[in-house]
Amino acid sequence: MPVSAHPRAAERQGAVPVLLALPAVLGCAFLVVPLLGLLIKAPWVSAPALLRSPETLQALRLSLVTATTATALSVVLGVPLAWLLARPAARGSALLRALVTVPLVLPPVVGGVALFTVLGRSGLVGRPLYQLTGFAFPFTPYAVVLAQVFVAMPYLVLSVEGALRASDRRFEEAAATLGAPPLVVFRRVTLPLVGPGIVAGAVLAWARALGEFGATITFAGNFPGTTRTMPLQVYLALETDPGAALLLSVLLLAVSLLVLVLLRDRWVTRW
């Protein structure tokens, strides 16, 4: 075979078939064009006044604080849960995994109703808690965080579980053979191995928590300065001022994109 034929063969192997390129382009357009529509249709003239308004700043601050708190709780609770699901000898892991991933497909409003049945003032846990302390979760900032954890933690669990399954367990086995206790192995060996997976899962959980709407409005309500997050502010503005809703949507999009780019593309690759 002539030497000059090799570059042509390499080009043919690297070429994308039309039957794959066309649906890929259509899929990309379907996801990107609506976002471009927000940028094009937004009334940028009124943006400075709207973005400086107390209602917008309150909603943005509440969203950032609650989403970050929910992500921290998801990491604390979700990483051990992912470790348990990734153990091949764990009994009932398949059923547990199915239950953990239910919030991914469950309508968020149903998730809010489910939280009410457990943590509401007359719920399974909420009733004795209210009787003992006089405290109730619904319609408080704590309810916002709990709703966000409920819908966001499965993203982190699945990401960390995948990283655990893909990691080389020989390092853990070697540490255990040298006499390291299981908790030390988890802290000194397992966590560094799956660090990028934890960061990627935390980014996804944070983005999902930031955009949570259904469970929040059902379980926490829509009270300005207390439970009205940015998605709820967008929904309220859409009913009275569509232009403001577009600008708030662009702001929420910009914050989400900024975090995804900074964290996922830079921190994960440098871990």
Secondary structure, 3 states (H helix, E strand, C coil): CCCCHHHHHHHHHHCCCHHHHHHHHHHHHHHHHHHHHHHHHCCHHHHHHHHCCHHHHHHHHHHHHHHHHHHHHHHHHHHHHHHHHHCCCCCCHHHHHHHHHHHHHCCHHHHHHHHHHHHCCCCCCHHHHHHHHCCCCCCCHHHHHHHHHHHHHHHHHHHHHHHHHHCCCHHHHHHHHCCCCHHHHHHHHHHHHCHHHHHHHHHHHHHHHHCCCHHHHHHCCCCCCCCCCHHHHHHHHHHHCHHHHHHHHHHHHHHHHHHHHHHHHHHHHHC
